[in-house]
Amino acid sequence: MRMLKKYRFGFDIWALLLFMAIMIPNFIWFAIPAPNDILRADSITGNVDAVASVCQVLMNGSLCLLVNQERKRIGITPLIISVFVCCSLYFASWAAYYLGMTNAVVILGLTILPCLAFVLFAVDRKNGIAVVFAVIFAVCHLVYGVMNFII
């Protein structure tokens, strides 16, 4: 309970911008199928996907709406630079996917990199609640990617 006293309801525009940036390739994918679009196959990890969806909502909600009062102003830190690197590599993975590449490296890039960006951002913002949901989401998203497209 003591940990919760550090948090207040607020709005973190940077968290929303991160979420929107990571979602842009997904919106494009919904509208424009990629060649060799294996991601549209039915998932064999339904229960894991459901947990991932719930955790994704809770992760983004806690990132955007819960503010740790002990956090510093957002700035250029090693963690934020790592978030940008993860996002850049994630976008590169989408580019490779649209070029028809569906190998394990591309699938892992599409799976791990956005999750890692959220975890690193949550750590930088000292948002332990979001870290918990982000890690659970990351594990579920990794299981989904590996079980459906790599194994």
Secondary structure as UniProt FT lines:
FT   HELIX           3..6
FT   STRAND          7..9
FT   HELIX           13..31
FT   TURN            35..36
FT   HELIX           38..40
FT   HELIX           46..65
FT   STRAND          66..68
FT   TURN            69..70
FT   HELIX           78..98
FT   TURN            99..100
FT   HELIX           104..124
FT   TURN            125..126
FT   HELIX           128..149
//
